[in-house]
Amino acid sequence: MIVDLHFHSQASDGLLPPDEVARRAVARGVGMLALTDHDETSGLAAARAAVESVAESVAEAARFIDGVEISTEWGGVQVHVVGLDFDTRDAALNAGLASIRAGRVERAQRMSAELESHGISGGFAGAMRYARNPNLIGRSHFARYLVEIGLRPDLRGVFDSFLVPGKPGYVDHRWATLAEAVGWILGAGGVAVLAHPGRYRFSRQELRNLLDEFKGLGGQAIEVVSGSHSPEHFIEFSRLAREYGFLASCGSDFHGPEESYVDIGGNAPLPGDVTPVWTAFRSKTP
């Protein structure tokens, strides 16, 4: 079974509507999928409905899992926590996500001013053209604008030179704490997963400190396989998952065609020496 438990839609910074990205996943053979938009769950109902409508015409139905990717700050670095299989009606979770979204527009205005100080004009308006949900405007929307005006040929090139700490366009922002994000997910009955740990530029000791704290807060899983992870990462994070007793998750982190590391469902399968995260889901695994 192909499993993809991390991808995005227009409800946050993906390029495709929630129903379309869900149908794309099923068409590509994904048997278990989770839409994990940044700090937002508004696309889940449409994505689930799309999966269920496809299931009426195929012999083996795909399984849709409710998901979200929460922006946190740890050690001065933005760290993401994915929540899976939670109660989407949970009041504390929804209030927490709303509190994160509330600061994004003001942050975007500061990012635009920072770019302006480096001679790059029109950032806010340009980014807003790409933000289907204005309250979730973020770095990816600015990055698309910077590609549009020719500063770099693609998003990876933009993020090498802009919008990251120490580069033009980056501004600090108060995200959720790691404790808040994990607490919201657990309180809603879900599974807390540390997203793409291989992307954070931590020393080995800093990474261990993060994993120690995440485990102590009740975090249950880490992404062993991510679209941005290398085969060496698969080995490293399989070992750390076993050492810490974490469940293992996998996902493409797909945002859109020709923009992501891999297409939806194109992530490698989990290694055989880890326990899959879906064994902890509340409903039975098919």
VENGIMO-V494942 format. One line per field, one symbol per residue. phi: phi as a letter, one per 30 degrees, with the letter a starting at -180 (. if undefined). psi: psi as a letter, one per 20 degrees, with the letter a starting at -180 (. if undefined). A space follows every 50 residues. Layout:
# VENGIMO-V494942
phi = ???
psi = ???
This chain:
# VENGIMO-V494942
phi = .dbbcaabbddbbdccdeddddddddddidcbbbdbddhabddddddddd ddddddcbdbddcccdbaccdbbbiibdbcbccbhcddcddddddddddd decddddddddddddedciccidddddddccdcedcebdddddddddedi dbdaddddddbbibeicejdbdadcddedddddddddcicccbddgdddd dcdedddddddededddjecabddcbeccceddeddddddddddiddccb adhdcleibcdbdeidddddddcbcddddcddcddd
psi = pppoknrraihdjrhqqghghghggghjjpipqppmqokpjiigghgghg ghhhhijqhoqqpppprqopprppkjqppppppqlroiipggghhghhhg hhihggghhhgghghhijjorjgghghhhinhnhikpahhggghghggjj hqhrhghgihirjrpiqpipqqqoaqrgggggggghhjjapppoqmhiip mqrgggghgghgggghijpirqogpqhjqrhhgggghgghgggikqrprq qhkphqpjirgrrpijqqrqqijrpqhiiiqhqqp.
